[in-house]
Amino acid sequence: MSFLSRNFTSLTPYVPGEQPKSTKKIIKLNTNESPYPPVDEVSKSVAEKALYLNLYSDPECTLLRNELAKALGVSPGNVLPVNGSDEILYFAFMAFCDDDHPIAFPDISYGFYPIFAKVNRIPAHIIPLKNDFSINYKDYCGLNENIVIANPNAPTGLMLTLDEIEEIVKTNPNNVVIIDEAYVDFGGTSAVPLTKKYKNLLVTQTFSKSRSMAGARLGMGIGSEELICDLNTIRNSFNPYNVNAMTQAAGIITLNNGDYYTENCKKIIEAREYTYSELLKLGYKVLPSFANFLFVGKENINGETFYRYMKEHDIIVRYLPGPRTSDYVRVSIGTLEEMQTFIQCAAEMTKEI
Ligand SMILES: *Cc1c(COP(=O)(O)O)cnc(C)c1O
């Protein structure tokens, strides 16, 4: 017998990428984490904070929020730090969507969007990508619905220009447009400056990918004071201590060491471009990417076979079941050395299969 509310009996939850527990040396290219550790001072500040874990964290994240605002060129009232950007996305769905305010997003995008809609019983308007996997931004202009778009998009790595984003925001003045910038630091252009001009634009970012803090859970929303205030109402009706003290401290240190992370992004972009051109030479299908992953396929090898072959060779990539994605895998970009091993394995796979 199940006690689950009938509201949730048909819910299919998100399946996170595997986090292998074995000590065997594997190359983990499945969850878009950074291959580089946080800057050294992060562990020191986390250890210091741990001495005061008897106390609640600052519910307003005052110091972190100020530093974030400075880094983003906005005011502290325009930023809301949260427990990973998944949380701000969830809050935004809750805050701004209902039966009369559905949410629109592409058919191939972040797997959480349809789940967040379902769990909140929000009607989802799913708009197919073009055949080349790009977003036709005109599909979203004057839609009169709330909209969420990952830019760059996942798992494709393709992106819209800032002008196209602005057109979407401008032509939906009575709706909230959420731009999910989880991957913006790998070659995208941020829409944060547009938040000063448009009250209906919410930009979300995360420390999980480019800032080596996936395990600490830190993300943020950036937008007009009105949007941030509404999101704060939801947050304070859920968990005012959503960002723990150690994560707040780690976030500040991370922001103060921007050069280290910029350098890491540069290395990841170089490794991505190397991987992209080598895959093309080997006859793979691969989309040009502005993120820290590649969307890769091979004639006559489906995504699941690709995934299994790599796994047998101690490389984990992400297989994406679904009508339009099952011929592909998503390959996160690791260090150049890891990508060289991946390319060797990809070369062998074409001979063996
Ligand atoms: C990884 C990811 C996020 C969420 O990351 P958090 O770890 O929750 O900050 C959000 N959107 C997209 C598209 C992502 O790939």
PDBQT file of the ligand as one rigid body, heavy atoms in Angstrom, charges set to zero:
ROOT
HETATM    1  C1  LIG A 401      23.445  21.855 -13.793  1.00  0.00    +0.000 C 
HETATM    2  C2  LIG A 401      22.308  22.683 -14.245  1.00  0.00    +0.000 A 
HETATM    3  C3  LIG A 401      21.537  23.446 -13.357  1.00  0.00    +0.000 A 
HETATM    4  C4  LIG A 401      21.561  23.349 -11.887  1.00  0.00    +0.000 C 
HETATM    5  O1  LIG A 401      22.672  23.310 -11.219  1.00  0.00    +0.000 OA
HETATM    6  P1  LIG A 401      22.744  23.423  -9.657  1.00  0.00    +0.000 P 
HETATM    7  O2  LIG A 401      23.801  22.457  -9.298  1.00  0.00    +0.000 OA
HETATM    8  O3  LIG A 401      21.419  23.104  -9.031  1.00  0.00    +0.000 OA
HETATM    9  O4  LIG A 401      23.126  24.848  -9.415  1.00  0.00    +0.000 OA
HETATM   10  C5  LIG A 401      20.556  24.266 -13.871  1.00  0.00    +0.000 A 
HETATM   11  N1  LIG A 401      20.309  24.320 -15.176  1.00  0.00    +0.000 NA
HETATM   12  C6  LIG A 401      20.994  23.601 -16.043  1.00  0.00    +0.000 A 
HETATM   13  C7  LIG A 401      20.665  23.710 -17.496  1.00  0.00    +0.000 C 
HETATM   14  C8  LIG A 401      22.002  22.744 -15.616  1.00  0.00    +0.000 A 
HETATM   15  O5  LIG A 401      22.638  21.970 -16.484  1.00  0.00    +0.000 OA
ENDROOT
TORSDOF 0
